[in-house]
Amino acid sequence: MSSRNKNKAALYHKLEKLRSASNSSSVNQASIVVDASRYIQELKERVETLNQDVASLPNSTVKVETLEKGFLINVLSDKNCPGLLVSILEAFEELGLEVLDARVSCSHQFRLEAVSENEGPSDSIDAQVVKRAVLQAIRNSNDEQQD
């Protein structure tokens, strides 16, 4: 195989990878590159939106440990937003979690340590579901404060 054919095959292979990565249905080289360029722009916009979302959130840490019949949930947020505790407790309720014990501090920062028990089937939710729900409650509380 000549070096020209090798280069052509390598270019074809790279274009196929680019086409696949950018979900392009084009077959023409120029169209593949244009589709890839659009895809990259969309990704840049998504990253910018996510960066803005993250920047607007208070610095929060959520840790959820699975217990025998429930969860140990620790939340620490640099900002104490009005309504944050209520938002988190509503998230627990929506998940069917009953709070058995809780310690809350709302002075300069928000801190919550709660032990909850799952009222539904024990395998219906896991620690990741609880963590996502708490983080969403923090976002919602922060959004309400900004409105």
N, C-alpha and C positions, 0 to 999 in steps of 0.2 A: 504494500500500500504506500503510495507516495505521500510526502509530507503535506501536500495540498489537500489530499483526501482525508488525511488524519485530522488536519485543522478543521476541515469542513464537518467531519463527523463530531469532533469535539464541540464545535459551535452549535451544531444541531442538538447535541445532548444537553448543552447548557441552556439553550432556548426551551427545550422540553421541560427542564427543571424549573425555569422561570415561569413558564406557562402553567405548570402544575402548582407552584407556590402561590401564584397570583389568581388562581381559579379562572384563567383565561380560556375561552373556547376558540380563540383565533388560531389560524394556521399560518398566516402570513407573519413574517419576522417583525415588520414594523408594528403591526397591530398587537403582537405579543408584548413588545416593549412599551407601547402606549398603555395597554391594560395593566402591565406591571407598575408603570409610573402612577397611574390612578390608584392602584391598590396601595402603593407606598404612601401616597398622599392621605388616603383614608386612614391608614394605620397611624400616621403622624397626628391626624386630627383626634383619633381615639386616645392616643397617648396624652395629648394636651388636655383633653377633657378629663381623663383619669387623674392627671397631675393636679388639675384645678380642684377636683373633688377631694383628693387627698389633702391638699393644702387648706381646704375649708374645714376639714374635720379637726376636732380637738385631738391632741395626741392621746390616744387611748390604747390600753392593753386589756385584752380579754383572755382569760385562761379558764378552760373548762376541763375538769377531771371527772371521769365516770366513776360513780360509786356503785355499791351493790344494787340499790334501787333508785338511783337518781344521779345527781350531779353536784359537784362543788364548783361554784362559779365565782371567779374573782375578776372584778372590773376596776380599772384605775384610769381616770381621765384627768388631764391637766386642767381642763375647764369644767367648772360646775355649772351646767346649763339648767335653768329653771325647767322643771318637768322631766328631767333625765331619769330620775328614779321611777316616776310613773310610767314612762315609756318602756323601761326595762321590765318592770313588773307586768305591764300589759303584754309584752312579748312572751314572758313566762306563761301567762294565762293562755295565750293563743296556742302555745305548744302543749298545754295540758300539764304544766309543771306547778306543783304546789310548793310554796316556800315554807320549809320547816323551821329554818333558823336563818337570821340575817343580821349583819352588822353593817351600818352605813355611816359614812362621814361625808359631810357636804360643806366643809369649811372652805379652804382655799382650792382644793381639788376634790374631785368626786371619787369615793372609794366604796366598793360594795363587795362583801363576801357573803355568799348565800349558799345554803344547802337546800336543794330542792328534791322532790320526789316526783317521779312520773306517774300521773294519775291514770294514763292509758296503758296499753300493752307495753311492756318494758323494752321491746325491740323496735318500737315505732319511731324513735328518734335517737340520735347519737350525739356525741359531744360537738361534732362539727356543725350540726344543725342548730344546736343551742348557741354556739359561738356566732354563727352567721346572723341569727335572730337578734342577739344582743348588739352586735355591730350595726345592724340595720336600725335598731331602736336608737342607738347613739346618733346615727346619721339623721334620722327623722327628728329627733329632739333638737339637734343643731340646726337643721333646716327651718324648724318652726321658730327658733329664736331669731334667725336672720330675717324672717318675713316681717 
